[in-house]
Amino acid sequence: MMFSATTTWAADEPIRALIVTGGCCHDYPFQTKAMIAAAKERGVAIEWKVVNDGGNGTKAEIDLYDDPNWAKGYDVVIHNECFANTTNKDYIRKITSVHKAGVNAVVIHCAMHTYRAAKIDDWRELLGVTSRRHEHQSEYPVKVVAVDHPIMKGFPADYKTPKDELYVIERVWPQTTVLATSTSEKNQEVHPVFWTSRYGKARVFGTTYGHSNGTFSDEVFLTTLTRGIQWSAGRLSD
């Protein structure tokens, strides 16, 4: 199932996107290829750079962020990494300070659990939500709560995810706008699954879905993700 992606371009140039990926638990090469192919199939012009670094464990500090200009020239940075046990606050702030100054972001799935062992909240504020755990995999119905938001327009009312994990959201930060939710099968608690946020001068789109290759093969998810990239980059009108 696919729904159309209508764009309002702020400029004729392609979106310049940096994907930062790697770490635990997911097929990042497949997900990266799927993301790039989805944008092309939907006619969204994006120039991509991919940094897949840090191995496949839960703790890493990648070289990219050693350069204070690591995000210079990009319209949006897509965080699809998974390093739960990296706790170095100075390292984390090399990332968050750049976003706060105005570099837009898209945060996917395990980005929500990246740096979750850190004592500082900077990364969690960037994400727009706080999560430290997830529930079991299932095919979760998604309820759109921001029906007029351009990212969600046309989203199917009867949509269920491919098998994916429901992340438990402990906190929704004040600058966050929830776009859609799913309900726990264990306790009926409702959790955001798509949202937008503001972090300093940056626009942020987030989704907790994206665990499986099935999700990254799903046309509705890929269209929503592509629109989220466009919105974050300032190319999809509110």
C-alpha positions as CSV (number, residue, x, y, z in Angstrom):
1,M,0.0,0.0,0.0
2,M,1.4,3.4,-1.0
3,F,0.0,6.9,-0.5
4,S,1.3,9.9,-2.5
5,A,3.9,12.3,-1.2
6,T,3.1,15.9,-2.3
7,T,6.0,18.3,-1.8
8,T,6.5,22.0,-1.6
9,W,10.1,22.8,-2.4
10,A,11.9,25.6,-0.7
11,A,14.6,25.4,-3.4
12,D,15.4,23.6,-6.6
13,E,18.5,21.9,-5.2
14,P,18.4,18.4,-3.9
15,I,18.2,17.9,-0.2
16,R,21.6,17.2,1.2
17,A,21.3,14.4,3.7
18,L,23.8,12.7,6.0
19,I,22.9,9.2,7.3
20,V,24.8,8.2,10.5
21,T,24.3,4.5,11.2
22,G,25.7,1.5,12.9
23,G,25.7,-0.3,16.2
24,C,23.6,-3.0,17.7
25,C,20.8,-5.1,16.7
26,H,19.6,-4.1,13.1
27,D,20.4,-4.6,9.4
28,Y,21.7,-1.1,8.8
29,P,23.0,-1.7,5.2
30,F,19.6,-2.9,4.2
31,Q,17.8,-0.1,5.9
32,T,20.1,2.5,4.4
33,K,19.5,1.1,0.9
34,A,15.8,1.0,1.4
35,M,15.7,4.6,2.6
36,I,17.7,5.8,-0.4
37,A,15.6,3.8,-2.9
38,A,12.3,5.0,-1.3
39,A,13.2,8.6,-1.8
40,K,14.2,8.0,-5.4
41,E,11.0,6.1,-6.2
42,R,8.9,8.9,-4.8
43,G,10.7,11.5,-6.9
44,V,12.4,13.2,-3.9
45,A,15.8,14.5,-5.0
46,I,18.3,13.8,-2.2
47,E,22.1,13.8,-2.3
48,W,23.3,11.2,0.3
49,K,26.3,10.6,2.3
50,V,26.4,7.5,4.6
51,V,28.6,7.0,7.6
52,N,28.3,3.5,9.0
53,D,30.8,3.3,11.9
54,G,31.2,2.0,15.4
55,G,30.8,-1.8,14.8
56,N,27.8,-3.7,15.9
57,G,28.1,-3.4,19.7
58,T,26.3,-1.1,22.1
59,K,29.2,1.3,22.9
60,A,31.2,3.4,20.5
61,E,32.5,6.9,19.9
62,I,32.9,7.4,16.1
63,D,35.5,9.6,14.5
64,L,32.9,11.7,12.5
65,Y,32.0,13.8,15.5
66,D,35.6,14.8,16.3
67,D,35.3,17.4,13.5
68,P,33.4,20.4,14.9
69,N,32.1,21.0,11.3
70,W,30.9,17.4,10.9
71,A,27.4,18.4,9.8
72,K,28.4,21.4,7.7
73,G,26.6,21.6,4.4
74,Y,23.8,19.2,5.2
75,D,20.1,20.1,5.2
76,V,19.3,17.1,7.5
77,V,21.2,14.4,9.5
78,I,19.4,11.1,9.8
79,H,20.4,9.2,13.0
80,N,19.8,5.5,12.6
81,E,22.4,4.3,15.1
82,C,22.2,2.1,18.2
83,F,24.8,2.8,21.0
84,A,22.9,2.4,24.2
85,N,25.9,2.3,26.5
86,T,28.0,5.2,25.3
87,T,27.9,7.7,28.2
88,N,30.6,10.3,27.6
89,K,28.8,13.6,28.0
90,D,31.5,15.6,26.1
91,Y,31.1,13.3,23.1
92,I,27.3,13.4,23.2
93,R,27.4,17.2,23.2
94,K,29.6,17.3,20.1
95,I,26.4,16.0,18.4
96,T,23.7,17.8,20.2
97,S,25.3,21.2,20.2
98,V,25.5,21.2,16.4
99,H,21.9,20.3,16.1
100,K,20.8,22.9,18.6
101,A,22.6,25.5,16.5
102,G,20.3,24.6,13.6
103,V,21.2,21.3,11.9
104,N,17.9,19.5,11.3
105,A,17.5,15.8,12.2
106,V,15.6,12.6,11.6
107,V,15.7,10.0,14.4
108,I,14.8,6.4,13.8
109,H,14.0,3.5,16.1
110,C,17.1,2.7,18.1
111,A,18.3,6.3,18.0
112,M,15.8,6.6,20.9
113,H,17.8,4.1,23.0
114,T,21.2,5.5,21.9
115,Y,23.0,7.0,24.9
116,R,20.2,5.9,27.2
117,A,22.8,5.1,29.9
118,A,24.1,8.7,29.8
119,K,23.2,10.8,32.8
120,I,22.7,14.0,30.8
121,D,19.4,14.7,29.0
122,D,20.8,16.5,26.0
123,W,20.3,13.7,23.5
124,R,16.8,12.9,24.8
125,E,15.8,16.5,24.4
126,L,17.0,16.4,20.8
127,L,15.0,13.3,20.2
128,G,11.8,14.9,21.6
129,V,11.0,11.8,23.6
130,T,12.6,9.7,26.3
131,S,12.6,5.9,26.0
132,R,14.7,3.3,27.7
133,R,12.9,0.0,26.8
134,H,10.5,-1.6,24.3
135,E,7.8,-4.2,24.4
136,H,7.5,-7.3,22.3
137,Q,7.3,-7.4,18.5
138,S,3.8,-7.4,17.0
139,E,1.8,-5.9,14.1
140,Y,0.7,-2.7,15.8
141,P,-2.2,-0.5,14.6
142,V,-1.2,3.1,14.1
143,K,-3.6,5.9,15.0
144,V,-3.0,9.3,13.4
145,V,-3.6,12.1,15.9
146,A,-2.4,15.0,13.8
147,V,-4.4,14.4,10.6
148,D,-3.7,17.7,9.0
149,H,0.1,17.5,9.4
150,P,1.7,17.2,5.9
151,I,3.8,14.2,7.0
152,M,0.6,12.3,7.8
153,K,-1.8,13.4,5.2
154,G,-3.3,10.4,3.4
155,F,-2.0,7.9,6.0
156,P,-4.3,4.8,5.9
157,A,-6.8,4.7,8.8
158,D,-6.5,0.9,9.0
159,Y,-2.7,0.7,8.9
160,K,-0.9,-1.9,10.9
161,T,2.9,-2.2,11.0
162,P,4.9,-5.2,9.9
163,K,6.2,-7.0,12.9
164,D,8.0,-4.3,14.9
165,E,8.8,-3.2,18.5
166,L,6.6,-0.8,20.4
167,Y,8.9,1.6,22.3
168,V,7.8,2.7,25.8
169,I,7.8,6.5,25.9
170,E,8.5,7.7,29.4
171,R,8.4,11.4,28.5
172,V,7.3,13.6,25.7
173,W,9.3,16.8,25.7
174,P,7.5,20.1,25.7
175,Q,8.5,21.1,22.2
176,T,7.2,17.8,20.7
177,T,4.1,17.4,18.5
178,V,2.8,13.8,18.5
179,L,1.7,12.8,15.0
180,A,0.6,9.2,15.6
181,T,0.4,6.6,18.4
182,S,0.1,2.9,19.0
183,T,-1.3,1.1,22.0
184,S,0.5,-1.5,24.1
185,E,-0.9,-5.0,23.9
186,K,0.2,-5.6,27.5
187,N,-1.3,-2.7,29.4
188,Q,-3.2,-0.6,26.9
189,E,-0.9,2.4,27.4
190,V,-0.7,4.7,24.4
191,H,2.8,5.7,23.1
192,P,3.9,8.1,20.4
193,V,5.3,6.4,17.3
194,F,5.7,9.3,14.9
195,W,6.3,12.9,16.0
196,T,8.0,16.2,15.2
197,S,10.0,18.4,17.5
198,R,12.1,21.5,17.8
199,Y,15.5,21.4,19.4
200,G,17.0,24.9,19.5
201,K,16.9,26.0,15.9
202,A,16.6,22.5,14.5
203,R,13.5,20.7,13.1
204,V,13.3,17.1,14.2
205,F,11.2,14.2,12.9
206,G,11.1,10.9,14.8
207,T,9.7,7.4,14.7
208,T,10.2,4.5,17.1
209,Y,9.4,2.1,14.3
210,G,12.1,0.7,12.1
211,H,13.3,-2.5,13.8
212,S,12.9,-5.0,11.0
213,N,13.7,-5.3,7.3
214,G,9.9,-5.9,7.0
215,T,9.3,-2.3,8.2
216,F,11.9,-1.0,5.8
217,S,10.1,-2.8,3.0
218,D,6.7,-1.4,3.9
219,E,5.5,1.3,1.5
220,V,3.5,3.3,4.1
221,F,6.4,3.4,6.5
222,L,8.8,4.4,3.7
223,T,6.5,7.2,2.5
224,T,6.1,8.5,6.0
225,L,9.9,8.4,6.6
226,T,10.5,10.2,3.2
227,R,8.0,12.9,4.1
228,G,9.7,13.2,7.5
229,I,13.0,13.8,5.9
230,Q,11.5,16.4,3.6
231,W,9.8,18.2,6.5
232,S,12.9,18.2,8.6
233,A,14.9,19.6,5.7
234,G,12.3,22.4,5.3
235,R,11.0,21.1,2.0
236,L,7.5,20.1,3.1
237,S,5.2,22.9,3.9
238,D,3.2,23.0,7.2
